[in-house]
């Protein structure tokens, strides 16, 4: 990306000097050299001011090779180095990049015998220019340090700070540690990966990922990988990978090199100090999961379990199984990744670890070599959802095949959390994603038995463990949807096990897991058949401190959508529509009120005057409590009948819906029947198209002769009485409406949504801005929102009282 566009060369030099060399003197004129950087001198010194950089400058984008050759010709022709002390670096820059070359790596070319220096340096067609280019090119390839202003801005500034020092000898390169190795990997992807001779799409299908090539580069010295247990090794000018012992007992391997003679690779690593300090090696290898592409990581479960939760889970296992459990039980992590879940376990003779990827097996073997408490023969490649148990090591087979020994086996896992189908995917493609959980034998075997649960990888692990390793203890990290999710109803009739103990933590404490929902560590005894009724887990905050308990229910009644469906009458003319998304907090952002039907939901519920209270109760119940990581998967339920006689509750829900931000009624889309005030109350300039809502609130609706909207038998004849909290909301809303109607050219039929749009405007993408520059409006909308929060808090207790939610 071009940082300095459409500017002249002189201006470019000034900007580069200002942006990157402001600590130095860039005013010095050195012969015919375009650009010079030197240290500032506080006063006229007896000795010559020493240069740090002589550079060639070109506007726009240029060929760095030719620019450096032009600079060498310029210096050589004038023998500038005889008149001035040579700098630490030669260089070249243009509008997008800058390159540095240590002067001592290029100075030998100034003394080439039988060379005509009396040519025009800027003429790239002379034989002298071409001859020098040919000679210098290899040195530039091997020694140049290239930085792009946009992509490498921070590294460029650090390089200048650390290397532009008078009298300094040698380069100071960027050191790599556990905090920046991933950032450098992302830069490696752009610079080096494209030059490796590989078809990455084909390689990916065979389980080969670029991250292993980066590890081979990173953990090397003089282009030789230092760890021989890694899946990929750098061997000077090529990579060696997928080493296997053939039937004759010899190693076979694959090799690949570079398609640019290793130029980009050399220039990239010129900027970084390899290898990192040895104290970081094990950490970097163990965190190979961070180098696995997101789609592969989700499919294979390459998620790293934070050490704090590893330690806590083992503490819970100790509490359940006893202090000596590691000597009395066997442990198998059948989704081990790089094996970090097993850190802290002490009896390596009782531990087994398997993983889908050969590369992860190699990583674990390397960790064993460096002290990991595992046995090489107990670490193996195994596809748990496809492979037959006959492929397991004999000691593990013996345990699984013996009913008594199975009772002493703990399946200890953090399996993948990915779904085979999701709303996001369905929205984009019209159908759920078919790839993730579909292509495995376990799904085909249990699809009928667990129904919707077969779309979740972790549930497939659970199903095979429960069915084929019956009697074992299952200790797993997972989402909690298998306990109370609507798609897991059939799964809960299949998976019958006794819950022993568990805790929940925030999902985003796990690397690369997004979303605010709980991940639970739960321990189950599959030898005891119990239907999941209710489990109680400890709530653990990010610091590892218990803050309470959370209940999850497996026997929930029908959900709230089944309830609201009874009142959906699409035969009558509607005054608005409301989507009915999946009945949990996670989906509440899809629940809004509008004049038009949307395309997002399968069902858009039809508001008529007869079902307004049912609709507003549904809306308020789902919106008056904020979604948190704890309640994210809680299900809204079919209520008891108590709400039907509580008119204050119903009226409060109506007030809440009228003034809530998810009320997206807009007069631009049709007649606005939802104005909660009369013309007189807000000083409207003309009459509203509809006074339906104020008539409804006052209990004054009567037949109008044409039958539209009105059915007096099913509406209240008395005025609605609102609680003090609801009255405060109306008062705050009235002040907002009055202020809007005082604006020039206001829309007399404006809704709350229209008013917000008027004052807040929209950005370039068409999304409504979050704030307004109008201070009066900002204060009014803030007061309305605060009063709405108070109203919501008065509604909340009745949500539990009437059974819409369970605590």
N, C-alpha and C positions, 0 to 999 in steps of 0.2 A: 504494500500500500504506500502510495506516494505521500510523504509528509509535507514536502516543500514543492508545491505545484505552481506552474506558470509564473516563475520568478526568474530574474536574470541572474547570471553567475555571480556578480558582485554582491547582490542582495543575499544569495544563498550563502556565500562565505560569511557575511555579517550575521546571519541567523544561526548558522552552525556554531560560530564563535560565541554568540550570546547564549545559546541553549545548552552547549556542552563544555565550552572552554572558558566560562566566565571567570574562573579562578586564575587564568593565565593571561599572558600578554600575546595578543594575536595581531598586533600592529606592525611587527617587525617585517621588513622587506629583505628577503634573501635572494639576491640575483633575480632570475626569471621564474622562481618558484611561486606558484599561485598562492599558497597558504602556509603560514608558519605559526607554530605554537611554541612559546618559551615561558619560563618562569618570570614573574615580575621582579624588577630590581628597584629597591627603594631609593637608590641614588646611583650616580655614575660610578661604576666599579672600575678597578684597575684591569680586571680580566674581562674577557668577552662574555656577553650574555649567551648562555648555552641553550640551544634549541632542543625541543622535545619531539617535534613533528614537522616534517616537510611534506606537503600534500598537493596533489592535483585536484582541481575542482571542476565539475561539469554540471550544468543545469539539467533538469529532467532526469531520465534514466540513462545509464551509460554502461559500457563494458569496462569493468574494473581492471581486467588484465591490460587492456590497451591504455587505460589511464595511467597505470603504474609504469608501463613501458615508456609512455610519453614523458613521465616525470624523470625516469632514469636517463633518458636521452637528454632532457633539459639540463639535468645536473652534470652529466658526463660531458656534454658539449661545452659548457662554461667552466668545467672543473670547479664547481662551486665548493666542493669538499676541500679544495686547497686554500680557499679564501675564508671559509667559515668552518667552525667546528661542526662536524656532522651530528645529526639528531639521533635520538634513540629509535625513532620510527620513521619510515616513509609511509605514505598513505595516499588514498584516493577516495573522494566522496562525490555524491550527486544528491538528487532530491529525495532518494529513498533509502540510501545505505552509505556506509563508510567502512573502509578496509584499512587495516594496519599491517605493516610488514617490518619486523625488526631490521634495523639498518645493517647489522653485522651479517645478516643472512643474504644481503643483496650486494654488499660493497665489492665483492670479488668481480662482479660484472663490469665495474668501472675500469678494470685493468686488463680487459680482454685485448690480446695482441691482434694486430692487423684488423682493426675495426675503424671505420670512417665515422667519426662523431659529428662531422660537419654536415649534418642533414637537418631538415626542418622537423623538430620533434612531433609536431601535430599532423604531419603527413603520414598516415598509416599505410600508404601504398609503396613506400620505398623498400628496397631490399634490405636495408639496414634495420628498418623498423621490424620487418618480418623476421629477420634473423635473430634480433634481440628478443622478440616475443617468444620465439621458439626456445631460446635458451632460458629465459626467465620463467616461463610458464610452470615448469615443474616445481620450482622454488615457491612460487605463489600458491600452487595447489597444496603444498605441504606445510607452508609456514604462515600463510596469511590468516588474519583474524577478521572475519566479516560480521558486521552488525547491521541489522535493519532498524531504523529509527523507531518505527511503530512497535514491532514485535519484540525487539531486544533493548528497549529504552533503559530499563533499570540496569541490565547487565552492562550496557555500554557506559553508563555513568560510573558504575563500580570499577570497570576496567580502567577508565581514564584516571579515576581517583587513586587507584593502587599502583598504576604503572607510569604515570607521568610525573616522575620524581627525578630531580637532577642527581646524577651520579649513580642511579639505580642500575644494577646489573641483573639481567634475566627477567622473564615474565612472571607476573603474579596472576595465576589463573583462578577462576571461580571454583571454590571448594564445594564439593557435593556432600550433603549430609542427609539425615532422615527427614529433614524439614523441606528440602528443596528438590529431592530426587524425582518427585512426581512432576513438578513444574518443568524440570529439564527434560523429562520424558516427553512432555507435550511439545516441546520445541524440537526434540529428536524426531518426532512423528512427521513434522513438516519438512525438516532438512535432510534427514538421513534415510528414513524409511522408503521414500520414493526411488532411491538410488540402489536399493537392494534388489537383486535379480530374483523377483518372486511375483507370482500372481496371488495377491493376498486374499482375494475372494475364494479362490480354490483352496489355498492353504488353510483358511479359516474353517472350511468344511471338514478338513482333516484334523482339526484340533490344534493347528499351529497358529500361534498368535505373535504379533510383533513385539509384545512386551518381553518375551524370552530373548529376543535378539538384542533388545536394549539392555537387559541384565548382563548378557554376554559382553557387550561393549563397556558397560559401567564398571563391572568388577574385573577390570583388566589392566595390565601394565604393558606398555609397548605393543599394544594390539594383540595381547595374548591373555585369554580369560584365565583368572587365577583359581577359580573353583571348578574342579573337574567333574563335579556331580550335577552341574546344571544341565538342562535339556539342550541348550544351545551353547556352543563354545566359539569364541572368536579366535581364529588361527591366522594371524597376520593379515592376509589379503582375502580371506574367505571365512564363512561360517560353517561349522560342522554341527549337525543335529540329528535327532532320532537315532541314537546309537543303540544297536541291538546285537546280541550274541546269536550268530546263525547256528544251524544244525551241526556244523563242524567245529563249533567252539570258538569261532573268530568273530570279531566285532565288524558289523556292517554299519554304515552311516550314510546320511545324505549331506551334500555340500551345496553351497551357493555363494556367489560372490557379488560384485557390484557392477552396475551398468554404466558407471562413469569413471572407471578406473580408481575408485575409492576417493575421489576428490572431495565430495561433500562430506563424507565421513571424516576425513582428515581435518578439513577446515572446521567442522563442528567441534571436534574434540580438542582442537587447538585452544579453545576458550575455557576448557574445564580441566580441573585437576583429577586425574584418574590414578588409581582407584580412590574411593573415599577412605577415610580413616577406618581401620579394621574393626573398630568398635561399632561401626554402623552396618557392617556386612550382613550379619545374621538378621537384623531388623529389616533391611531392604529385601533380602531374599524371602523372609517370612511374609512380607507385605506384597508378594507377587500379585495378590488378588487385585491390587489397585491398578495393575497394568493390564488387566483382563477387560476387553470391551464390555460395555454395559449389557448388551443383549446376551452375550455368552455367559457373563457373570450371573445374570438372572436365571438363565436356563440350567446352568450347572451348579449354581449355589456357591459361587466363589465369594462369599461374604465373610469378612473377618469379624470375629466376635471380640468386642472390646475386652481387654484384660480384666477390667473391674467386674464385668458380668461373668467372665469365666470363673474368677475366684469366688464370686457370690454363689454361682450355681453349684460349685463343688462344696461350698459350705452347706447349702440346702441338702445336697445328696448325703453329706455326713450326718445331718440332723435326722434324715429319714432312714438311712441304712445303717447307721452306727459308726462309731469312731474307727473301727477296723474294716470298713467296707471295702477299701482298696485291696486288701488281702483276701477278703471273703468273696468278692464279686469279680467278674470279668467285665471289661469295657470295650465296646466296639463303636467307634465313630464311623459310620458308613457314608458320611458326607463331609469328609475331613478337610478338603481343600489343602492348605499348607499345614494343617494340624495344630493350629493355635488353641483350639478348644481343649486340647489335651495337656496344655501347659499346666504344671502344678501337680499332676498325678505322679505318684511315686513308684508304683510297682509295674515296671515296664514289661514284666513277664505276663501280666494280665491285661495288657492293652493291645487292641488291634485298631488299625486306621486304614480306611480305603477311600479312594477318590476316583472320580471319573477320568481325570486327566493324568497321563503319564508324566507331564511336566511337573505336576504337584507332587507326584511320588518322588521324582528326582529332587525336588526342593526338600521334602521331608528326609530323604536319605542324606542330603547335604547337611541338614540341621542335626541329624544323628551324629555325623562326623564331627560336628562342632559342639556336641554335648547334649543334644536333645534326648530326653529320657524315653526313648522308644527303641524297639528292636527292628532291624532292617527286614527280617523275615515276616514281621507282623504288619508291615506297611506295604500296601499292594494296590494295584489298579483294579477297580471293580465298578461296573455300572449297576447300581443297586436296583434300578427300575427295569432293567433288561436282562442282566446276566443270571444264569442259574447258580444256585448255591454250591453246586459241585465244583465251581471255579475258586471257591474260598480255600484258604490254607487249611490243611488237615486239622490242626489244633482247634480252629474256629468251627469247622464242620462238626467235630466231635462234641463241642459244647451245644451247638444248635440241634443236633440230632438226639441229644439226651434230654428227656423232659425235666429231670431233676436239675441238671446243670443249667438248662435254660432259665430256671428260676433265679440263678445266680449270674445272669447276664444282664448288663445295663447297656441299652442302646442309647448312646449319649450324642446328640446331634444338634446342629443348627442348619437345617435343610433349606433349600431355596424357597423364597416367598412369592415367586412370580405366578401370575394367573395365566391360564390359556385364553381366556376371553375377558374383556373389560369394557366398561361403558365408553371409555375414551376411544378404544379401537372401533367399537361398534358405531360410534358417532361418525368416525371418519370413513369407514368402509361399508357400513350397513350390516356388518356381520362380525361376530366375535373373532378374535385372533385364533388361528387354528394350529399354530405350530408347536407351542411350548410343551404342553402336557400331552399332546395328541400322539406323538410318535414314540410310544413306549409300551412294552408288553403289560406292565402293571395297570396302566389305564384301561387297556382292552379287557383285562381280567376282572377289574372291579367297577367298571363304569356303571353296570346295572345295579350293583350293590350299594354304591355311595352317591349315585346320581350327580348332582352339581359339584360335589366334592372332588370329582375326578378332574376338574379343571384346575386344581391347585396341586403343585408339585409336593408341597409338604404333606398334604392329605394323602397323596399316593404313597409316600414313605410310611405314613402312619398305617395305612391299610395293609401294606405288605408285611410290615413288622407285626401288626396285630394278628394277621392270619397265618403267617408262615413261621413266626418266632414266638408263638403263643406261650405265655408264661413269663416272658422276660419283663424287665422293668424298662419303661420308656421315659427318658429324660430329654426334653427337647425345647429349643427356642422356636417359637412360631407365632403367627397371628392367632387371635382368639376367636376368629369367626367360626371355627369348627364347633365351638360350644353353643353359640347363639345365632349364628348367621342363618338367614332364611334358605340359602342354597344348600345348607348342610343338614336339613331335616332327616333325610334318609341316611346320611352318614352316621348320625347319632343313634340310629337303630342298629347299625352295623358295628360300630366301635363301642364295645361295652367293657369298660375298664374302671378300676378304682382310682380316684384322684387322691394323691398322697400329700402334695404340698406344692407351692409355686409362688412366683413373684412376677410383677409386670414392670417394664421400664419404657421409656419413650423410644419410639422406633428410630428417630433421627439421631440417637446416640450410636447407632450402627453406621459404619461408612457406607455411602452410596445408597442408603435407604431413605427415601423422601417420604414426606407425609407425617401428619401428627396423629398417630394412633399407637396403641400399646402393643408391644411385643412381650409375650409371656414366656417364662421358663416354667414348665409344668412337669411334674413327675407322676407317672402312672404305673399301676401294677396290672399287667394284662392277664394275670392268672386269676384275678377276681372279677367276675362279670357284674358290672353295675352300670345302669343307664345314667348318663350325665343329667343330673337334675339341677344342681347348683354347685359351683365351686367358688371359693373365696381365696383371692391372691393378695399377697402383700404389695403395697404400692411403694416402689423404690424410686427416689428422686435421683437426679444426675450425679449427685455426690455419693450415692450409695446408701443414703439414709432412708429408713422406712418412715413414711408419712401417713400411713393409714392402710385400709383394706378396701378391696373392690370386689363386688360379687358379679359373677357371670352365670346366666341361666340357660339351661338346656331344654327346659319344658315350657317355653313361653307360649302364651295364647296367640291367636291370630293377630296379624299386624294391623296398624292403623289404616292402611290402604284398603284392607278388606272392609273395615268399618265405613270409611267415607264413601266407598263405592255404592253403598245402599242408598245414598242420598243424591246420586248423580243422575239427573233427569235431562237427557239430551233431546227430549221431545219438545221442550219449551224454549222460547226465545231467551237467550242469555244476556246478562249485563256484564259479563266478564268471564275469564277462564283462569284456572289455576292448575299447574302441573302437579302430578302426584308421583314424585320420584321414589326410589327405593327407600324404605322406612327406617333410615338411620341418620345420625347427625352428619355423616360424611357427605350425604347427598343433598343436604338442606340448601346449599347454594343454588340448586336447580329448581327450588320451589319459589315461584313468584306469581304475582297477580297481573294479568294483562287483559287488554280488550281483544286481542287476536289470539287464535290458537297458535301454539308453537309447533316446531317439528322435532324438538329435543326428546320429548317424552312419548311413550306409547299412549298414555291417556292424559288428556287435558280436561279437567273437571269443569262442568258447566254451572256457573253461578246464576240462580234465579232468585226472585224475592222470597220463595218458599224455603230455600236451603241456605240462606245467608249465614245463619248462626252456626250450622254444622261446618260450613266452609271456613268461617273466621276462627272457630275453635281449632280446626285442623291446622290452619295457618299459624295461629298464635302458639299452639302447643309445640310446634316444630321449630319456631323461630325465637321464642322468648328466652331460651337458654343458649348460651354460646357453645359452639363445638370446642371441645378440648381434646387433648391426647387421651384422656381417660374415658370420655363418653363417646368417642368417635364412632365406635361400632355398636353402641347401644341401640336397641330396637324400639321404635314407637309402636304402641300396642292398641288392640281393640279395647276400648274403655268399658268400665262398668256404667250403670245407668245413673249414677249420682249427678253427673254433669247436667242432666236434662232438667232438673228442678232448680239449678243454681243460676238464676237469671243474671245476677251480678257478674258471675264468672263469664257468662256468654257475652254480656255487654262489654266487659273489659277486653275480651278477645276481639270484639268488633273494633273498639277504639284502637287497640294495638295494631290491627291489620291496616286500618285506614291511614295511619301515619308511619308505617314501617318502610324502610328503604327498599324492601323487595316488593312493595306495591308499585308496579311499573305501568299502571293505567296511564294512558296518554291520549289526550284529546286529538292528537294528530292522527290517531288510528280509528277514531269513531266517536260516538256520543259518550261523554264522560258522565256516568250515573253515580260517581263516587265522591262528589264534592260534599264535604261534611259541614258546610256552612251555607247560610242564606246570603243573598246578594247584599242585604242591609248590614249583616255582620262584618263583611269585609270591604264595604264601600265599593262594590262592583259598579262599573260604568253602564252596563246593560244587563238584561236578564240572562240567566244561565239557560242553556239548552235543556237541562234536566235538573229538577230539584228532588230527584228520587230519594237520595240518601237522607236529606233533612226531613222529608216527609216520612220516611221509614222510621227515623229516630224519634219523631214526634208522635208516631202511631196514627198518622192521618191519611194513609194510603186508602184510596177508594177506587171502585171501578171507573174507568174513563170511557166506557162505551164501546171500545174496540177490542178489549180483552188482552191487550199487549201488556206484558210484565206484571199484571195484577191478578191476584187471587186472594181476596180479602179473608177467605175462610182459614188460610194458613199463615196469616201474619198477625202480629200483636196489635191490638187496638189501642193499647195504652202507651204513653211515652216511655222511652227507655230511661232507666235511672242508672247513672254512672257513679262509680266510687270516686272518692276524692282524688285518687291517683289518676284515674281516667279523665276526670275533669281538668286536672293540671295539664294533661296532654292536649286536650281540646283548646285550652287557653293559649298554650304555646303555639299550637298550630294556627290559631286565629290571628295572632300577631304576625306570623310569617305570611299568611295569605293577604292580610291587609297591606303589608309592605310591598308585596308583589303587585297588588292591584293599584298601587300608587305609582308604578313605573310607567313611563311612556310606552305606548303601543303594546301593552300587555295583552295576553290572550285571556279573555274573560272566562273561558271554560277550562282554564288550566288546571291540571292535576298536580299533586305533590311532585310527581316525576317531572312534569313540565317546568315547574317552578325551580326545581334543582338544576335542570338543564339550562334554564335561562341564566342563572347566576354562576354556575360552575363551568359551563361550556364543555367542549369536547376537544380532545387532542387530535393530532394528525391521523391517528388510526381509528378515529370515530368513537373512542371510549370516553365516557364522561369523566371529567377531571375530579379529583378528590377534594379540591379546595376552591374557594372563590376569592377574588380580590376585593369584593364588597364586604367591608367589615361589619356593617349592620346585618346583612344577610347571614354572615358567618356566626354572629352572636345568636341570632334567632334560631338558626338550624341547630346550633349547639344546645340551646335550651330545650328545644323540642326533643332532641336525642336523649338528653339527660332525664327528662320527665318520662320518656318512653322506657328507659332502663328501670326507673322506679316502678312503673306499671308492670313491667315484666317480672320484677321480683315478687309482686303481689300475686301474680298468676302462677308462678312456679310451684308453690306447695300443692296446689290443687291438681297439677299435672300428675303428681304421684298419688294423691288422694283418690283420683278418679281412674287410676290404672293406665294412664297413657304411657307411663314409664315405670320401671322398677328400680329401686335403689339397690 
